[in-house]
Amino acid sequence: MLTAEYPTAASRSYLHPVLGALSAGPRVVCELSDRFEGFVGEDPLPTTPAGLFTLASYASALGWLTESLAELTASVDRICTRIGIPTQPPDSAVAARASVGQAAEFDFGFSALELAAIRTAAEAAGLTPVDYVEVLSESLLAASRITDACMEISSGLLEDAAYVLGKATDHVSIGDGPESLPTLVRSLLARMEATE
């Protein structure tokens, strides 16, 4: 999901950081859901503590990824709503006047080369440079959040796999305490306790 590329038009370049994950996300979630349903549909169902722990780990990872993708979709929707995606190409003269009018407000410490690139990208998108930088920042933040979520999910699954491989025998009991829960379940519980 994180390495997927999606062709981005110059008029939507501010969405480039999120379009790859947004386009690949539903397919990845669907494939993982199909695999999970395959595991659950096996006969006989896992009944050992290790097997049940593995299913719980997979289910929590799938739920976390689905929720993260929904948050990414909502972020992109907010960005698009904010800028009011036009149904027709912007009037370049109007965009140019707005750009000149806000030039004084546009002081983020960019180099002359960076400013020129931002102005060019903003003009292609029909936005002022200030608006362009703001929506690009929102897009980068959304991309950072989905990246963090995917990395946490991946490391949680790897940690759970190592735990099961280290403990799983026919006679082992995974345990009863919170440390026996899958990593992502423990993370979720810790977050819930922190907000209370």
C-alpha positions, 0 to 999 in steps of 0.5 A, spaced: 500 500 500 505 504 501 509 503 495 503 504 490 504 509 485 498 513 482 498 517 476 497 524 478 495 530 474 498 537 475 492 540 477 491 535 483 499 535 485 497 536 492 494 529 492 500 526 490 502 523 497 496 520 498 493 517 491 497 511 491 495 508 498 488 511 497 488 507 490 491 500 493 488 500 500 481 497 498 484 492 494 489 490 499 483 490 505 479 486 500 485 481 499 486 480 507 479 479 508 479 474 503 485 470 506 482 471 513 475 468 511 479 463 508 482 461 515 476 462 519 472 457 513 477 452 514 475 445 517 476 444 523 477 451 526 483 453 530 482 451 537 489 451 540 491 457 544 496 459 539 491 458 533 486 462 536 491 467 538 493 468 531 486 469 528 485 474 533 492 478 531 490 477 524 483 480 525 485 486 529 490 487 524 485 487 519 480 491 523 486 497 524 488 497 517 480 498 515 479 503 520 486 507 517 484 506 510 477 509 512 481 515 516 485 516 509 479 517 505 475 522 510 482 526 510 482 526 502 475 528 502 476 534 507 481 536 502 477 536 496 471 539 499 476 544 502 478 546 495 472 545 492 474 541 486 472 545 480 468 542 475 471 546 469 478 549 468 480 555 473 480 562 470 488 563 469 487 570 470 483 570 476 488 565 479 494 569 477 491 575 480 489 571 487 496 569 487 499 576 486 494 579 492 497 573 497 504 574 495 506 578 501 502 573 506 506 567 503 513 567 507 515 560 509 522 561 508 522 557 502 528 558 497 527 562 490 527 555 487 522 552 491 517 558 491 518 558 483 516 550 484 510 552 489 507 557 484 508 553 478 504 547 482 499 552 485 497 555 478 496 548 475 492 547 480 488 553 480 490 555 487 493 561 490 500 558 493 498 559 500 492 555 499 496 550 495 501 549 501 496 548 506 492 543 502 499 539 500 501 539 508 494 536 509 495 531 504 502 529 507 500 529 514 494 524 512 500 520 508 504 520 514 498 517 518 497 511 514 504 510 513 505 510 521 499 505 521 501 500 516 508 500 520 505 499 527 500 493 524 506 490 520 511 490 526 505 488 531 504 482 526 511 480 526 511 481 534 505 476 534 508 471 529 515 471 533 511 470 540 506 464 537 512 461 534 516 461 540 511 459 545 506 454 540 506 447 542 500 442 542 501 443 550 502 450 551 497 455 554 498 462 551 496 465 558 491 469 561 494 476 562 494 482 558 500 480 555 497 474 552 493 478 547 495 480 540 500 486 540 495 491 536 489 489 541 494 491 547 496 497 543 488 499 542 487 498 550 493 502 552 490 508 547 483 507 550 486 507 557 490 514 556 484 517 553 479 515 560 
